[in-house]
């Protein structure tokens, strides 16, 4: 029973398809690119209206 407490099997079992080994680019997509893209979208939705208002002067300032 003590063998069940050890490390799990690190080899593919016979009759099962080989496990996919992720490449460096796969890991970069998962760890960096996708989270950065989600953060960019949230930043655009949250700060975008403020940036847009600053880029166009207000009409009230032009009248005075």
Order of alpha helices (4+ residues) and beta strands (2+ residues): alpha-alpha-alpha
